């Protein structure tokens, strides 16, 4: 059975441990989820473009898929003390969010979890994370600095695709799988393959390729 409705538009279960639905008032900017709540449905706040501040329940341990997807005005999130998982695209399109309030317990960054967070300038991945999945922080166009932990074991292709401002990549020297060279690129220890390049490296490589093609075209004209 359903319980009462909070002033913020949250409809809670009778025992107040779950959110049933969210029916916001016009232009709502802030929501506080009661600390008794342990479960919230996926996509609950998705597309709520007026939302600027959210306080999550202290009892919450998992953030479901697409919870804040498209919340383009969201600036502040008060997180519970520990979060074990954050679902796919949970913060995708939160273009006003300038920092990620990570908490203890997280072991992976899921697909598209922070994609299109275009105000994000730096990302320090916590030292509990072992896997960063495809698109995790894709198209974060202002992301300039990335710090990876010693715990990281898997970095999927495209995790930082479209991060056109990325210039600084750092990783703990204790990491057994990856390392950063003097050229600023992230390499895999097993085969010395490049896993992630800063944007300056990419631009320089593109310029060299363009120059080489131009020279080749000139030579072709001369030979012709």
N, C-alpha and C positions, 0 to 999 in steps of 0.2 A: 504493500500500500504506500501511497505517497503522503509525505508529511507536508509541513507548511512551506511557504515561499518566503525567502529572505528578501529584504528590501532591494538587494542588488539584482534580483531577478532569478536567483537560484532556487530551483525546486528540489527539496531534499526528501529522502526516504523517511519513514516514520521514526526509525532509530537514529537518524541524522548521521549515518555512516557512509552514505552514498549520495551523490548528486544525480538526480533523475533527468533534469533538463535545465536549460538556461534561456530565459525569456527576458532580455535586457530592456530597461527603460530607454527612451530615446537619448541618444548621445551619452550613454553611460561611460565614465572614464576610469572608474576604480571598482574592483571587486575583491572582497575578502571571503575566502572559503573557510568555514568553521573548522577548527582543529579536530573535531570528531570525525570528519570525512576521511575515509580510506580509499574510496573508489570514485573516479570520475570518468564519464564516457569519452570516447574518441571524438575529436573535432568539436568539442563543446563550445569553444570560443572562436572557432574558425570563421574568418571573415568579419570579425567585430572590429571595424576600423577605428572606432572611437575610443577603444580601451587603451588606457595609458599605464595603468598600474594594476598589478595582481598580487595578492597574497595567497599562496597555496597553503593547504592544510599541513600542519606539523606532523600529522599521521600518515601522510601520503608517501608511498615508497616507489611509485611508478608513474611516469608521465606518459599518457597514451598517445597514439598516432595522431598527428595533425591537430593537436590540442589548440595551438595558437596560430595555425597557418593563416597567413594573410592579415594578421593583426598589425597593420602598418604603423600604428601610432604607439604601440607598446614600448615603453621606455624602462620600466622598473618591474622586476619580479622578485618577490620575497619567497625564497625556497625553503622547504623543510630541511632539517639538519642532515638527512641522508636520503639519497635517491639511488636506487639500484638500476633503473633503466629509464631511458628517454626514447619514446617511440619515433617511428619514421615521420619526417617532415614536421615534427612537433613545433618548431619555431620558424619554419620556412616562410619567407616573405615578411618577417618582422624587421622592416627596414629602418625603424627608429631605435632598435636595440643596439647599444654601444658596447655592452659587455655581457658575457655569459656567466651567471652565478652558479658555477659548478659546485657539486657537493660530493662527499665521500660515497664510495660504493659503486660508482659507474665504471663498467668494464669495456664499453664500446660506444662509439658515436655512430648512430644508425644512418640509413640512407636519407639524404636530403635534410637532415635534422636542423642544420643552420643555413641551408641554401638561401640565397638572395637576402641575407642579412647585410644590407649594403651600407650600414653605418658602423659595422664591426671593423676596427682597425688592427686589433691584435687578438690572438687566441692562444692561451696557455692551457694545453691539454693536461688534465690531472694525471698523476702518476699511478692511477689504478687502471687506466684505459689500455687495453691490449689490442683493440681492433678499431680501425677507422674505415667505415664503409663508403661505397661509391656515392659521390655527390654530397657527402656530409657537410662540407662548407663551400659548395660550388657557387660560383657567381657572387661571392662576397667581394665586390669590386674595390672596396677600400681596405681590405685586409692586407696589411703591410708586413706584419711580424707574426711568425708561427713558432711556438715552442712545443716540442714533442717530448714525451716522457721516456724513461728507461724501460718502462713496462711494455712499450709498443712492439707488437709482433707482426701485425698485418696492416698494410696500408693499401686499400683497394684503388684501382685505376679510377681517375676522375674524381677523387675525393675533394680536390681543390681546383677543379676545372673552372676556368673563367675568373680566377682570382688575379686580375690584371695589374694589381698594385703590389703583389707579394714580392718583397725584396730580401727579407731576412728569415732564414730557416735555421732553427737551432734544435739540437737533440742532445740528451744526456750522453756523455762519453761511456756510461755504463750500459748503454743499449747494445745487446748482442746481435741485433738483426740489421740495424741501419747506422749510417754515420754521415756527417756533413764534411765535404771537402773544401779546400780553399776557394774553389770557384763558386761556392754557395749552394751547390746542388746536394740533394739528399741521395745517397747511394745505398744499395743493398750489399751487405758484407759477403754474402754467399757467392755472388758472381760479379760484383762491382758494377751492377747495372744502375743507371740513373732512374730514380723513382719519382722525384719531384724537383723541378727547376724553379728558381726565382724568375720574376718577369723580366728583369734586366738581361738575364742569360737568354731567355726566349727571344727577346727583341734583337739581341746581338746576332743570334743564330739566324733569325729571319732575314736580317740585313745582309749577312754573308751569302745566304742562299740567293737572295734577290740580285746581289752584285755578281755572283757567279753566273746566274742565268743571263744577265745583261752582257757580260763579257763573252759568253758562249754565243749569244745572238750576234754580237759584233764580229766575232771570228767567222761565223757562218756567212755573214754578208761579204766579208773579205774573200773567203774561199769561193763564194759564188761568183 
